[in-house]
Amino acid sequence: MRLSPEHLLEAVAKLEQRYGSLEERLAAQAVQGASDPKAYQQFSKELSDLREIVQLYRTYRRVERDA
């Protein structure tokens, strides 16, 4: 299945939203003392898996905005 550029950007925007949600959850758990270490580990891994694509997407948006 091939995505159009618009659909691809929408999909990556959703990943960015998920990334932000994970950052918030991890921060909250860090403050609470990571009461659920297994969940903390899962969130950390997912955040790590998304990091590169989100960073590239943010760079793309910055370049588009500044162009």
ZIFENKA-V556561 format. One record per pair of residues at least 12 apart in sequence whose ideal C-beta (glycine too) atoms are under 6 Angstrom apart, sorted by the first residue. I is the first residue (numbers start at 1). GAP is how many residues later the second one is. D is the distance in whole Angstrom. If there is no record, write none. Layout:
# ZIFENKA-V556561
i=I gap=GAP d=D
i=I gap=GAP d=D
This chain:
# ZIFENKA-V556561
i=12 gap=45 d=5
i=15 gap=35 d=6
i=16 gap=38 d=5
i=16 gap=41 d=6
i=19 gap=31 d=5
i=19 gap=35 d=5
i=22 gap=21 d=5
i=22 gap=24 d=6
i=22 gap=25 d=4
i=25 gap=18 d=5
i=26 gap=17 d=5
